[in-house]
Amino acid sequence: MTKTFAPPKDHGEKESWPEVKGWPATQAAQTIAHERPDVAVEVLPPGSYVIPGYNGKRVRVHIDDSGNVSEIPKIG
């Protein structure tokens, strides 16, 4: 049986960026990195294979064929 572990949330720190959906990838990644310098930002083109699992020090930014953010980035 596989279990997913999500550590307790740090209160007061931003965990998702709905406002960047539709933005160019570079602008979104810079905004996230500025607001949460403690996390790694990964920009993923369409069809990218990702290893499943929670990582509280990562934000994945999925982009479309135009290079714009296609999903709301969030910690994990």
Secondary structure, DSSP 8 states (H G I E B T S, - for coil): ----------TTS--B-GGGTTSBHHHHHHHHHHH-TTSEEEEE-TT-----S--TTEEEEEB-TTSBB-S--BB-
